[in-house]
Amino acid sequence: MVKLDRVLLTAMRVEDYVAPTWPAGVVPKQGQIDLEVDDLADAEHRAVSLGAVRAQTQPEPESHLVLFDPAGHPFCLSLSANFPS
C-alpha cells in the first residue's frame, strides 16, 4: 500500500489472474501506473530491488522505462509528467 497526502494506492489478489501481454494486446492491461522520477537509473534499480522486471520493449528509454510489477502489470518510470501515449 502507498499512502500520500492525496493518494492511496492499494493492490489486491485476484483469483485466476492472468497477467497482461504487453506490448501485444492478447491479454489487455487492466490498469496503468506512471511514476515521475528524477533519475531513471536510480528509480529502475529501486523498482527491480522490490521485484519489478524491466520490459524487453522500451519505446523511449531516454525519457521513460517500462517495467512489470511482480504480478506482471506494466508500469512506467518517467522523467516528465508528459507521458507518451
Secondary structure, 3 states (H helix, E strand, C coil): CEECCCCEECCCCCCCCCCCCCCCCCCCCCCCEEEECCCHHHHHHHHHHCCCEECCCCCCCCCEEEEECCCCCEEEEECCCCCCC
